[in-house]
Amino acid sequence: MPARPRPWNAEVMTRLGAPIVSRRAATTVAVLAVLATAGSAFAGGAHPLDDLPPGHWYEVPSSRIDAHFPEPAPAGNTGPSAVIGAWGGGAFDSIGERLLVWGGGHGDYGGNEVYAFDVAALAWTRAWGPSEGIDTIPGECSATYPDGQPSSRHTYDGIQFSPDTGMLWASGGFRFCGNTGSDQRTWLFDPAAPGGGWIGGADALEGHGTPTSAYDPTSGWIYYQGANDLQAYDPSTDVYTWVATVDGGWWMSATSVIDPVDDLMISVGDDIVRVWDLDTMTVTLEQPTTGGEILVGAGPAGLQWDPLLQRPVLWVGGTSVYSLDVATWEWFEHVAADDNAVTPTAPNGTGTYGRFRYMPSRNAYILVNATDENVFFYKATEGGGTPVPPPPGGDESGDGGGTGEDTGPAPTTGASADATSGGDEGSRPSDGSGATTSAGESGDTAAAESDGDDDGCGCRHGTTPPSSLVWWWVGALAWVGRRRR
C-alpha cells in the first residue's frame, strides 16, 4: 500500500491541549540540547556507537535508572523498580534519540513518572513526574490521579512512539490499585516538552489489560490488539479504526512488530509466533516456524524490525539475536563476533517488550532489563545469519516449520482462529472507515488479573482461554443468581 501523507496536525494537537510548536523548531531545539550535552560528555572522545563493530555489545557505564528514583517514593509493595520489573514496557523516541520507560501499576508501584535515556548523552533523566500525593494503594482502580494525570500501570507492550507527531502513545495495562482493572483510555506524552505531562487522547475501541501494539512506518498508524479487536490508531487525527476481531479472544501477552515489506503484524510470546496479515485481515494464531524452539520460555521477548536486514529481529537473552525470514518462516541466528567481550544482563522475568529497540540513526539496538542494571547497545552482524537447527530427533522442516516455499502465513482454521475484518476486504482501513471513537466517549473495562497475592503483582499473562467447563460454571452461577432474585 502506498504511504499515506502524515502532516503535523496542529488542529488535533490544539484540541488535545498541547502547546503548538512547529516540528522543525521543536526538533532543532531538541537537537541543540542534545549536542550541548553531548559536547560536554564527549569532549575527550567519540560516542561509543561510532566505533562499535558489527556483532558487538556495549555496556554503558553508570547508566542505571535507580539513580533517578523520586524521594520519597510513591506508595507500592514493590517500589520504583516496578517501572520495569512489573511488566513495564518502553518505546524509542527516534527524533530526540531517547529510550522512554513508563510502568508501575497494580499493587506494585503508584509512581507515574516517565524515564528517558538520552543516547547522545549516555544518561537517564526522570523526564516528568511523579504526581504528588500517591501515599497509599487505593482499593479501587482509577484512570487518573487527582491532578488529572494517568495512574501508573503495567504497560506491557502498550506504549509506542509516533515520529509523525513526536508523541509517546500509551493505552491499556493494569492500573495502580489493590484490586485490578484496565480501561480504554489513550494517553499522549511529548518527550520534547515533558513539563506539560500527559494529554488525554481518544478512547480506544476496546481496552486490554495485557496490550500489544506496533507502529506501522507505512501508514503512520499504531496497530493495537485489544482483548478481541485489532484496531488502528492514527496519531495525526487522534482516531481509532476497527480492523478485525479474533473470535474467542487474543489470550496472549506478546511483543509485536510491523513487517512493512510483507504487510504483517508479527507477535511473539507464550512460546509461539502469531501473525496478522494486514492485507487480508486474517490472523494465524500459531504460525509454525523452523527453529522456533528459541521462543520456549522466552516470554514476550524483544522484537524489532531491522530495515537493513529487512526482517524482524528477536532478542531472547545472551549475545545472539535472531532474524525471521517470513518467506520460509525460518529463524536465523546472528552470533556475536568472536572478539565480543560484553554479554547483556538476563531478560527481565516479566518480559522485555519494547525495552529492546532499534535506533535508525545509529543502525544499532538499545536494551535495558532492570532499573538497577546498565543500558546496553548492540550492532547487528552483517549478512543473513545461520539457520537455527531443528531440535534433536526433529525433521529438517522443524517439526512442521517452514517449507521453503514463498507462501506467506496461511490462516489457521478452526473457530479459535476466525477473524472478522473491518473496512474494505483485502485492504487496510482507510481514513474514516470502520467504527471510530472520539475523546468524548469513555468506558472502563474491568480485567481480571490477580492471583490473590497482595504483596506484589503476581500477574498472569492470560495465555489459556477459558475451557468450556469454566463457561458452563459461569452460566450455571448466573442462572442461580437470577433464580434467587
Secondary structure by P-SEA (a helix, b strand, c coil): cccccccccaaaaaaaccccccaaaaaaaaaaaaaaaaaaaccccccccccccccbbbbbcccccccccccccccccccccccccccccccccccccccccccccccccccbbbbbbcccccccccccccccccccccccccccccccccccccccccbbbbccccbbbbccccccccccccccbbbbbccccccccccccccccccccbbbbbbbccccbbbbbcccbbbbbcccccbbbbcccccccccccbbbbbcccccccccccccbbbbbcccccccccccccccccccccccccbbbbbccccbbbbbccccbbbbbcccccbbbbbcccccccccccccccccccccccccccccbbbbbccccbbbbbbbbbccccccccccccccccccccccccccccccccccccbbbbcccccccccccccccccccbbbbbbbbbccccccccccccccccccaaaaaaaaaaaaaaaaac
